[in-house]
Amino acid sequence: MASHLERMQIMMEEIGPSMPEIEAVIQSEEKNWAIQFDDQSIITLEWAEKPERVVLTSMLGVPSESMQLSVYETLLCYNLLWKDTGGVKMALSGPGGELVLLYELFVSDLSLNELQTVLSNFVSIAQVWCVYVTGENDQPAANLPGPMDMLHMGA
């Protein structure tokens, strides 16, 4: 019987061919992977133990100085709503650093189908938050979800 880590390794080998939007899956260390999607977004997966899980992360960018307070308040409120967001969390990579989207995926009964769903949802959430955090968008601001709308975006 394969260990959870061995099963995760197999799924990571299968995930690229099973999702057309994935351009590359790179294993950087024995227990870490990076997935690049066709929109150039990158999701990293890091193996963690006790309990066994993979931690998904996506870098969201740095808010402008004029937006920092608003963005940080929104992200802190988002963290408080962990029940509504399915456990998706936000973090700051360091003083003045990039904001990071995080999700802990427990792997004991994880299937390839479930991993595909989680990855699709996570990358979608990251894309929307990245636009909000950086303010980079081709659409008029009226079409973007507001901070309160975004508080309920979960995996």
GUZA-548834 format. One line per field, with one value per atom (N, C-alpha, C): atom name; chain; y, z, x; residue in three letters. Coordinates in Angstrom, 1 decimal, always signed. Example, Ala and Ser with C-alpha at 12.3 -4.5 7.8 and 13.67 -1.06 7.14 Angstrom:
<recs>
at	c(N_CA_C_N_CA_C)
ch	c(A_A_A_A_A_A)
v	c(-5.7_-4.5_-3.3_-2.2_-1.1_+0.0)
w	c(+7.8_+7.8_+7.8_+7.1_+7.1_+7.9)
u	c(+13.2_+12.3_+13.2_+12.8_+13.7_+12.9)
aa	c(ALA_ALA_ALA_SER_SER_SER)
</recs>
This chain:
<recs>
at	c(N_CA_C_N_CA_C_N_CA_C_N_CA_C_N_CA_C_N_CA_C_N_CA_C_N_CA_C_N_CA_C_N_CA_C_N_CA_C_N_CA_C_N_CA_C_N_CA_C_N_CA_C_N_CA_C_N_CA_C_N_CA_C_N_CA_C_N_CA_C_N_CA_C_N_CA_C_N_CA_C_N_CA_C_N_CA_C_N_CA_C_N_CA_C_N_CA_C_N_CA_C_N_CA_C_N_CA_C_N_CA_C_N_CA_C_N_CA_C_N_CA_C_N_CA_C_N_CA_C_N_CA_C_N_CA_C_N_CA_C_N_CA_C_N_CA_C_N_CA_C_N_CA_C_N_CA_C_N_CA_C_N_CA_C_N_CA_C_N_CA_C_N_CA_C_N_CA_C_N_CA_C_N_CA_C_N_CA_C_N_CA_C_N_CA_C_N_CA_C_N_CA_C_N_CA_C_N_CA_C_N_CA_C_N_CA_C_N_CA_C_N_CA_C_N_CA_C_N_CA_C_N_CA_C_N_CA_C_N_CA_C_N_CA_C_N_CA_C_N_CA_C_N_CA_C_N_CA_C_N_CA_C_N_CA_C_N_CA_C_N_CA_C_N_CA_C_N_CA_C_N_CA_C_N_CA_C_N_CA_C_N_CA_C_N_CA_C_N_CA_C_N_CA_C_N_CA_C_N_CA_C_N_CA_C_N_CA_C_N_CA_C_N_CA_C_N_CA_C_N_CA_C_N_CA_C_N_CA_C_N_CA_C_N_CA_C_N_CA_C_N_CA_C_N_CA_C_N_CA_C_N_CA_C_N_CA_C_N_CA_C_N_CA_C_N_CA_C_N_CA_C_N_CA_C_N_CA_C_N_CA_C_N_CA_C_N_CA_C_N_CA_C_N_CA_C_N_CA_C_N_CA_C_N_CA_C_N_CA_C_N_CA_C_N_CA_C_N_CA_C_N_CA_C_N_CA_C_N_CA_C_N_CA_C_N_CA_C_N_CA_C_N_CA_C_N_CA_C_N_CA_C_N_CA_C_N_CA_C_N_CA_C_N_CA_C_N_CA_C_N_CA_C_N_CA_C_N_CA_C_N_CA_C_N_CA_C_N_CA_C_N_CA_C_N_CA_C_N_CA_C_N_CA_C_N_CA_C_N_CA_C_N_CA_C_N_CA_C_N_CA_C_N_CA_C_N_CA_C_N_CA_C)
ch	c(A_A_A_A_A_A_A_A_A_A_A_A_A_A_A_A_A_A_A_A_A_A_A_A_A_A_A_A_A_A_A_A_A_A_A_A_A_A_A_A_A_A_A_A_A_A_A_A_A_A_A_A_A_A_A_A_A_A_A_A_A_A_A_A_A_A_A_A_A_A_A_A_A_A_A_A_A_A_A_A_A_A_A_A_A_A_A_A_A_A_A_A_A_A_A_A_A_A_A_A_A_A_A_A_A_A_A_A_A_A_A_A_A_A_A_A_A_A_A_A_A_A_A_A_A_A_A_A_A_A_A_A_A_A_A_A_A_A_A_A_A_A_A_A_A_A_A_A_A_A_A_A_A_A_A_A_A_A_A_A_A_A_A_A_A_A_A_A_A_A_A_A_A_A_A_A_A_A_A_A_A_A_A_A_A_A_A_A_A_A_A_A_A_A_A_A_A_A_A_A_A_A_A_A_A_A_A_A_A_A_A_A_A_A_A_A_A_A_A_A_A_A_A_A_A_A_A_A_A_A_A_A_A_A_A_A_A_A_A_A_A_A_A_A_A_A_A_A_A_A_A_A_A_A_A_A_A_A_A_A_A_A_A_A_A_A_A_A_A_A_A_A_A_A_A_A_A_A_A_A_A_A_A_A_A_A_A_A_A_A_A_A_A_A_A_A_A_A_A_A_A_A_A_A_A_A_A_A_A_A_A_A_A_A_A_A_A_A_A_A_A_A_A_A_A_A_A_A_A_A_A_A_A_A_A_A_A_A_A_A_A_A_A_A_A_A_A_A_A_A_A_A_A_A_A_A_A_A_A_A_A_A_A_A_A_A_A_A_A_A_A_A_A_A_A_A_A_A_A_A_A_A_A_A_A_A_A_A_A_A_A_A_A_A_A_A_A_A_A_A_A_A_A_A_A_A_A_A_A_A_A_A_A_A_A_A_A_A_A_A_A_A_A_A_A_A_A_A_A_A_A_A_A_A_A_A_A_A_A_A_A_A_A_A_A_A_A_A_A_A_A_A_A_A_A_A_A_A_A_A_A_A_A_A_A)
v	c(-1.2_+0.0_+1.2_+2.2_+3.4_+4.4_+5.1_+6.1_+7.3_+8.2_+9.4_+10.2_+10.3_+11.1_+10.4_+9.1_+8.4_+8.6_+8.5_+8.7_+10.2_+11.1_+12.5_+12.7_+12.0_+12.0_+11.5_+10.4_+9.9_+10.8_+11.5_+12.4_+13.6_+14.1_+15.2_+14.9_+13.6_+13.2_+13.1_+12.8_+12.7_+14.0_+15.0_+16.2_+17.0_+17.2_+17.9_+17.4_+16.1_+15.6_+15.6_+15.6_+15.5_+16.9_+18.0_+19.3_+20.1_+20.4_+21.1_+22.5_+23.2_+24.5_+24.5_+23.4_+23.3_+23.2_+24.2_+24.2_+23.4_+23.4_+22.7_+22.3_+21.2_+20.8_+20.5_+21.2_+21.1_+20.7_+19.6_+19.2_+19.8_+20.7_+21.5_+20.7_+20.0_+19.2_+17.9_+17.0_+15.7_+15.9_+16.9_+17.1_+18.4_+19.1_+20.4_+20.4_+21.0_+21.1_+22.6_+22.9_+24.2_+23.9_+24.4_+24.2_+25.5_+25.6_+26.8_+26.6_+27.5_+27.4_+28.3_+28.1_+28.8_+30.3_+30.8_+32.3_+32.8_+31.9_+32.2_+32.2_+32.0_+31.9_+30.7_+30.7_+29.6_+29.3_+28.1_+27.6_+26.6_+26.8_+25.9_+25.0_+23.8_+22.8_+22.3_+22.4_+22.0_+20.9_+19.8_+18.7_+19.1_+18.8_+19.0_+17.8_+17.6_+16.4_+16.7_+15.7_+15.8_+16.9_+16.9_+15.8_+16.0_+14.9_+14.9_+15.7_+16.7_+17.6_+18.2_+18.9_+19.8_+21.2_+22.1_+23.5_+24.2_+24.7_+25.4_+26.9_+27.5_+28.9_+29.6_+30.8_+31.6_+33.1_+33.6_+35.0_+35.9_+36.9_+37.8_+39.2_+39.5_+40.8_+41.7_+43.0_+44.0_+45.1_+45.5_+46.6_+47.9_+48.8_+50.2_+50.8_+51.7_+52.4_+53.0_+53.6_+54.2_+53.2_+51.9_+50.9_+49.9_+50.0_+49.0_+48.8_+49.9_+49.8_+49.1_+49.5_+48.9_+47.4_+47.1_+45.7_+44.8_+45.3_+44.5_+44.3_+45.3_+45.1_+44.1_+44.1_+43.2_+41.7_+41.6_+40.3_+39.7_+40.6_+40.2_+39.7_+40.5_+40.1_+38.7_+38.5_+37.3_+36.1_+36.3_+35.2_+34.9_+35.8_+35.6_+34.7_+34.8_+34.0_+32.6_+32.0_+30.7_+29.6_+29.7_+28.7_+28.9_+30.2_+30.5_+30.3_+30.4_+30.4_+29.0_+28.0_+26.7_+26.5_+27.5_+27.4_+28.1_+28.8_+29.6_+30.7_+31.0_+32.1_+33.0_+34.2_+35.1_+35.4_+35.8_+36.1_+37.1_+37.7_+38.6_+38.0_+38.0_+37.2_+37.9_+39.1_+39.8_+41.2_+42.0_+43.5_+44.1_+44.7_+45.3_+44.3_+43.0_+41.9_+41.7_+40.6_+40.2_+39.6_+39.7_+39.0_+37.5_+36.6_+35.2_+34.6_+33.8_+33.0_+31.6_+31.0_+29.7_+28.8_+27.5_+26.5_+25.2_+24.6_+23.3_+22.3_+21.4_+20.3_+19.0_+18.4_+17.1_+16.0_+15.0_+14.1_+12.7_+12.4_+11.0_+10.3_+10.9_+10.2_+11.0_+11.8_+12.7_+11.9_+12.2_+11.6_+12.6_+12.1_+13.0_+14.0_+13.5_+14.4_+15.5_+15.2_+16.2_+17.2_+16.7_+17.6_+18.5_+18.0_+18.9_+20.0_+19.6_+20.6_+21.7_+21.2_+22.2_+23.1_+22.6_+23.4_+24.4_+24.0_+24.9_+26.0_+25.7_+26.7_+27.6_+27.0_+27.8_+28.8_+28.4_+29.3_+30.4_+30.1_+31.1_+32.1_+31.7_+32.6_+33.5_+32.9_+33.6_+34.7_+34.4_+35.4_+36.6_+36.4_+37.5_+38.3_+37.6_+38.4_+39.1_+38.6_+39.2_+40.6_+40.5_+41.8_+42.8_+42.3_+43.2_+43.8_+43.0_+43.4_+44.4_+44.1_+44.9_+46.0_+45.9_+46.9_+46.8_+45.7_+45.5_+44.8_+45.5_+44.9_+45.8_+45.1_+45.8_+46.2_+45.6_+46.0_+47.2_+47.9_+49.0_+48.5_+49.4_+49.0_+48.5_+49.0_+48.7_+47.2_+46.5_+45.1_+44.2_+44.7_+43.9_+43.7_+42.5_+42.3_+43.2_+43.7_+44.6_+43.8_+44.5_+43.8_+42.9_+43.3_+42.5_+41.3_+41.4_+40.3_+39.2_+39.7_+38.8_+38.1_+38.6_+37.9_+36.5_+36.2_+34.9_+34.0_+34.3_+33.4_+32.3_+31.1_+30.0_+28.9_+28.0_+26.9_+26.0)
w	c(+0.0_+0.0_+0.0_-0.9_-1.0_+0.1_+0.6_+1.6_+1.0_+1.8_+1.3_+0.5_+0.8_+0.0_-1.3_-1.4_-2.6_-3.5_-2.9_-3.7_-4.2_-3.4_-3.8_-5.0_-4.9_-6.0_-7.3_-7.2_-8.4_-9.0_-8.1_-8.6_-9.2_-8.7_-9.3_-10.7_-10.9_-12.2_-13.2_-12.7_-13.5_-13.7_-12.8_-12.9_-14.1_-14.6_-15.8_-17.0_-17.4_-18.5_-18.3_-17.1_-16.9_-16.9_-16.9_-16.9_-18.0_-19.1_-20.2_-19.9_-18.9_-18.5_-17.8_-17.5_-16.9_-18.0_-17.9_-18.9_-18.4_-17.0_-16.5_-15.1_-14.7_-13.3_-13.0_-12.1_-11.8_-10.3_-10.1_-8.8_-8.4_-7.4_-7.0_-6.0_-5.2_-4.2_-4.1_-3.2_-3.2_-2.8_-2.0_-1.5_-1.9_-2.9_-3.3_-4.8_-5.2_-6.7_-7.0_-8.2_-8.7_-10.0_-10.1_-11.2_-11.9_-13.2_-14.0_-14.9_-14.8_-15.6_-16.9_-17.9_-19.2_-19.1_-18.0_-17.8_-17.1_-16.9_-16.3_-14.8_-14.2_-12.7_-12.3_-11.1_-10.5_-9.1_-8.9_-7.6_-7.1_-5.9_-5.3_-4.3_-4.2_-3.3_-2.5_-1.2_-0.3_+0.6_+0.7_+1.6_+3.0_+3.9_+5.3_+6.1_+7.2_+8.0_+9.3_+9.9_+11.2_+11.4_+10.7_+9.9_+8.4_+7.7_+6.3_+5.4_+4.7_+3.9_+2.9_+1.9_+1.0_+1.3_+1.3_+1.4_+0.1_-0.4_-1.7_-1.4_-2.2_-2.1_-3.4_-3.5_-4.7_-4.2_-4.9_-4.6_-5.3_-4.6_-5.1_-5.5_-5.1_-5.4_-4.2_-4.5_-3.4_-3.7_-2.7_-3.0_-3.1_-3.8_-3.8_-2.4_-2.1_-0.8_-0.5_-1.4_-1.1_-0.8_-1.3_-1.0_+0.1_+0.7_+1.6_+2.8_+3.4_+4.6_+4.2_+3.1_+2.7_+2.4_+1.6_+1.2_+2.5_+3.4_+4.5_+5.4_+5.6_+6.4_+5.8_+4.5_+3.8_+4.0_+3.8_+4.0_+5.4_+6.4_+7.7_+8.0_+7.5_+7.6_+6.9_+5.8_+5.0_+5.9_+6.6_+7.4_+8.5_+9.1_+10.1_+9.7_+8.4_+7.8_+7.3_+8.0_+7.6_+7.3_+8.1_+7.9_+6.5_+6.1_+4.9_+3.7_+3.9_+2.8_+2.6_+3.4_+3.2_+3.8_+4.6_+5.1_+4.3_+3.2_+2.5_+3.3_+3.4_+4.2_+3.5_+4.0_+3.5_+4.4_+3.9_+4.7_+4.0_+4.7_+4.2_+4.2_+3.1_+3.1_+3.9_+4.4_+5.2_+5.2_+6.0_+6.0_+4.6_+4.1_+2.7_+1.6_+1.9_+0.9_+0.2_-0.5_-1.3_-0.4_-0.8_-0.1_-0.7_+0.1_-0.2_+0.1_-0.8_-0.6_-0.3_+0.8_+1.3_+1.5_+1.3_+1.6_+1.9_+3.1_+3.5_+3.0_+2.2_+1.6_+2.3_+3.0_+3.7_+2.7_+2.7_+1.6_+1.9_+3.1_+3.5_+2.5_+2.0_+1.1_-0.3_-0.6_-1.7_-3.0_-4.0_-5.3_-6.3_-7.5_-8.6_-8.9_-9.0_-9.3_-8.3_-7.0_-6.0_-6.1_-6.3_-6.5_-7.7_-8.8_-9.9_-9.5_-8.8_-8.4_-7.5_-6.5_-5.6_-6.3_-7.2_-8.0_-8.8_-9.5_-10.3_-9.5_-8.4_-7.5_-6.9_-6.5_-5.9_-6.9_-8.1_-9.1_-9.5_-9.5_-9.8_-8.6_-7.4_-6.3_-6.3_-6.6_-6.6_-7.7_-8.9_-10.0_-9.6_-8.9_-8.5_-7.4_-6.5_-5.4_-5.9_-6.9_-7.5_-8.1_-8.8_-9.5_-8.4_-7.3_-6.2_-5.5_-5.2_-4.5_-5.3_-6.5_-7.3_-8.1_-8.2_-9.0_-10.5_-10.9_-12.4_-13.0_-13.9_-14.6_-15.8_-16.9_-18.1_-18.0_-17.0_-16.9_-16.1_-16.3_-15.4_-14.0_-13.0_-11.6_-11.2_-11.9_-11.6_-11.8_-12.6_-12.9_-11.9_-11.1_-10.2_-8.9_-8.3_-7.0_-6.0_-5.1_-4.1_-2.9_-1.9_-0.8_-0.1_+0.1_+0.8_+0.0_-1.3_-2.2_-2.1_-2.0_-2.0_-0.7_+0.3_+1.6_+1.6_+0.7_+0.7_-0.4_-0.9_-2.0_-1.3_-1.4_-0.8_-1.8_-1.3_-2.2_-2.5)
u	c(+0.8_+0.0_+0.9_+0.6_+1.4_+1.1_+2.2_+2.0_+1.2_+0.8_+0.1_+1.0_+2.3_+3.2_+3.4_+3.5_+3.7_+2.5_+1.3_+0.0_+0.0_+0.5_+0.5_+1.5_+2.6_+3.6_+3.0_+2.2_+1.6_+0.6_-0.2_-1.2_-0.6_+0.6_+1.2_+1.8_+2.1_+2.6_+1.4_+0.2_-1.0_-1.8_-1.5_-2.4_-2.2_-0.9_-0.7_-1.4_-1.3_-2.0_-3.5_-4.0_-5.4_-6.1_-5.4_-6.0_-5.3_-6.1_-5.5_-5.0_-5.5_-5.1_-3.7_-3.2_-1.9_-0.8_+0.2_+1.3_+2.5_+2.7_+3.9_+3.7_+4.2_+4.3_+5.8_+6.3_+7.8_+7.9_+8.7_+9.0_+10.4_+10.3_+11.5_+12.4_+11.7_+12.4_+11.6_+12.0_+11.3_+9.9_+9.5_+8.2_+7.5_+8.0_+7.5_+7.3_+6.2_+5.8_+5.4_+5.5_+5.0_+4.2_+3.0_+2.2_+2.0_+2.3_+2.1_+0.9_-0.1_-1.3_-1.1_-2.0_-1.9_-2.0_-2.6_-2.6_-1.3_-0.3_+1.0_+0.9_-0.2_-0.3_+0.4_+1.0_+1.8_+1.2_+1.0_+0.5_+1.6_+2.1_+3.1_+2.3_+2.8_+2.3_+3.5_+3.4_+4.5_+4.0_+4.7_+4.3_+4.5_+3.6_+3.7_+3.2_+3.8_+3.4_+2.8_+2.2_+1.6_+0.6_-0.6_-1.1_-0.6_-0.6_-0.1_-1.0_-0.4_-1.2_-0.2_-0.8_-0.1_-0.6_+0.3_-0.1_+0.0_-1.1_-1.1_-0.9_+0.0_+0.2_+0.2_-0.2_-0.1_+0.2_+1.2_+1.6_+0.6_+0.1_-0.9_-0.4_+0.8_+1.4_+1.4_+1.8_+1.9_+0.9_+0.1_-0.9_-0.1_-0.7_-0.1_-0.2_+0.7_+0.7_-0.6_-1.3_-2.6_-3.7_-3.5_-4.5_-4.2_-3.0_-2.5_-3.5_-3.9_-4.8_-6.1_-6.7_-7.9_-7.7_-6.7_-6.4_-6.1_-5.3_-4.9_-6.1_-7.0_-8.2_-9.1_-9.3_-10.1_-9.6_-8.2_-7.6_-7.7_-7.6_-7.8_-9.2_-10.1_-11.5_-11.8_-11.2_-11.3_-10.8_-9.7_-9.1_-10.1_-10.8_-11.7_-12.9_-13.2_-14.3_-13.9_-12.9_-12.4_-13.5_-14.5_-15.6_-16.3_-16.5_-17.1_-16.2_-14.9_-14.0_-13.4_-13.8_-13.3_-11.9_-11.4_-10.1_-9.0_-9.4_-8.5_-8.1_-6.7_-6.2_-5.3_-5.0_-4.2_-3.0_-1.9_-0.7_+0.2_+1.1_+2.0_+3.4_+4.1_+5.4_+6.5_+6.3_+7.3_+6.9_+7.6_+7.3_+7.5_+6.4_+6.4_+6.4_+6.2_+6.3_+5.0_+5.0_+3.8_+2.8_+1.5_+0.5_+0.4_+0.0_+0.0_-1.3_-1.9_-3.1_-2.6_-3.2_-2.8_-4.0_-3.8_-4.8_-4.2_-4.6_-4.1_-5.0_-4.5_-5.3_-4.9_-5.8_-5.4_-5.6_-4.7_-4.5_-4.9_-5.5_-5.7_-6.6_-7.6_-8.5_-8.6_-7.6_-7.7_-7.6_-8.5_-8.4_-7.9_-7.6_-7.1_-8.3_-9.5_-10.6_-10.7_-10.6_-10.7_-9.6_-8.4_-7.2_-7.4_-8.0_-8.3_-9.3_-10.3_-11.3_-10.7_-9.9_-9.3_-8.3_-7.5_-6.6_-7.4_-8.4_-9.2_-9.8_-10.4_-11.0_-9.9_-8.8_-7.7_-7.2_-6.9_-6.3_-7.3_-8.6_-9.7_-9.7_-9.7_-9.7_-8.4_-7.3_-6.0_-6.1_-6.7_-6.7_-7.5_-8.7_-9.5_-8.8_-8.3_-7.6_-6.4_-5.7_-4.5_-4.9_-6.0_-6.5_-6.9_-7.6_-7.9_-6.7_-5.8_-4.6_-3.7_-3.5_-2.6_-3.3_-4.6_-5.4_-5.2_-4.5_-4.3_-5.4_-6.1_-7.2_-7.5_-8.0_-8.5_-9.9_-10.6_-12.1_-12.3_-13.4_-13.7_-13.9_-13.6_-13.7_-15.1_-16.1_-17.5_-17.7_-17.0_-17.2_-16.5_-15.6_-14.8_-15.7_-15.5_-16.1_-15.5_-16.4_-15.9_-15.3_-14.7_-14.1_-15.1_-16.3_-17.3_-17.7_-17.8_-18.1_-17.0_-15.8_-14.6_-14.5_-15.0_-14.9_-15.5_-16.4_-17.0_-16.5_-15.4_-14.8_-14.0_-14.5_-13.8_-13.4_-12.5_-12.1_-13.2)
aa	c(MET_MET_MET_ALA_ALA_ALA_SER_SER_SER_HIS_HIS_HIS_LEU_LEU_LEU_GLU_GLU_GLU_ARG_ARG_ARG_MET_MET_MET_GLN_GLN_GLN_ILE_ILE_ILE_MET_MET_MET_MET_MET_MET_GLU_GLU_GLU_GLU_GLU_GLU_ILE_ILE_ILE_GLY_GLY_GLY_PRO_PRO_PRO_SER_SER_SER_MET_MET_MET_PRO_PRO_PRO_GLU_GLU_GLU_ILE_ILE_ILE_GLU_GLU_GLU_ALA_ALA_ALA_VAL_VAL_VAL_ILE_ILE_ILE_GLN_GLN_GLN_SER_SER_SER_GLU_GLU_GLU_GLU_GLU_GLU_LYS_LYS_LYS_ASN_ASN_ASN_TRP_TRP_TRP_ALA_ALA_ALA_ILE_ILE_ILE_GLN_GLN_GLN_PHE_PHE_PHE_ASP_ASP_ASP_ASP_ASP_ASP_GLN_GLN_GLN_SER_SER_SER_ILE_ILE_ILE_ILE_ILE_ILE_THR_THR_THR_LEU_LEU_LEU_GLU_GLU_GLU_TRP_TRP_TRP_ALA_ALA_ALA_GLU_GLU_GLU_LYS_LYS_LYS_PRO_PRO_PRO_GLU_GLU_GLU_ARG_ARG_ARG_VAL_VAL_VAL_VAL_VAL_VAL_LEU_LEU_LEU_THR_THR_THR_SER_SER_SER_MET_MET_MET_LEU_LEU_LEU_GLY_GLY_GLY_VAL_VAL_VAL_PRO_PRO_PRO_SER_SER_SER_GLU_GLU_GLU_SER_SER_SER_MET_MET_MET_GLN_GLN_GLN_LEU_LEU_LEU_SER_SER_SER_VAL_VAL_VAL_TYR_TYR_TYR_GLU_GLU_GLU_THR_THR_THR_LEU_LEU_LEU_LEU_LEU_LEU_CYS_CYS_CYS_TYR_TYR_TYR_ASN_ASN_ASN_LEU_LEU_LEU_LEU_LEU_LEU_TRP_TRP_TRP_LYS_LYS_LYS_ASP_ASP_ASP_THR_THR_THR_GLY_GLY_GLY_GLY_GLY_GLY_VAL_VAL_VAL_LYS_LYS_LYS_MET_MET_MET_ALA_ALA_ALA_LEU_LEU_LEU_SER_SER_SER_GLY_GLY_GLY_PRO_PRO_PRO_GLY_GLY_GLY_GLY_GLY_GLY_GLU_GLU_GLU_LEU_LEU_LEU_VAL_VAL_VAL_LEU_LEU_LEU_LEU_LEU_LEU_TYR_TYR_TYR_GLU_GLU_GLU_LEU_LEU_LEU_PHE_PHE_PHE_VAL_VAL_VAL_SER_SER_SER_ASP_ASP_ASP_LEU_LEU_LEU_SER_SER_SER_LEU_LEU_LEU_ASN_ASN_ASN_GLU_GLU_GLU_LEU_LEU_LEU_GLN_GLN_GLN_THR_THR_THR_VAL_VAL_VAL_LEU_LEU_LEU_SER_SER_SER_ASN_ASN_ASN_PHE_PHE_PHE_VAL_VAL_VAL_SER_SER_SER_ILE_ILE_ILE_ALA_ALA_ALA_GLN_GLN_GLN_VAL_VAL_VAL_TRP_TRP_TRP_CYS_CYS_CYS_VAL_VAL_VAL_TYR_TYR_TYR_VAL_VAL_VAL_THR_THR_THR_GLY_GLY_GLY_GLU_GLU_GLU_ASN_ASN_ASN_ASP_ASP_ASP_GLN_GLN_GLN_PRO_PRO_PRO_ALA_ALA_ALA_ALA_ALA_ALA_ASN_ASN_ASN_LEU_LEU_LEU_PRO_PRO_PRO_GLY_GLY_GLY_PRO_PRO_PRO_MET_MET_MET_ASP_ASP_ASP_MET_MET_MET_LEU_LEU_LEU_HIS_HIS_HIS_MET_MET_MET_GLY_GLY_GLY_ALA_ALA_ALA)
</recs>
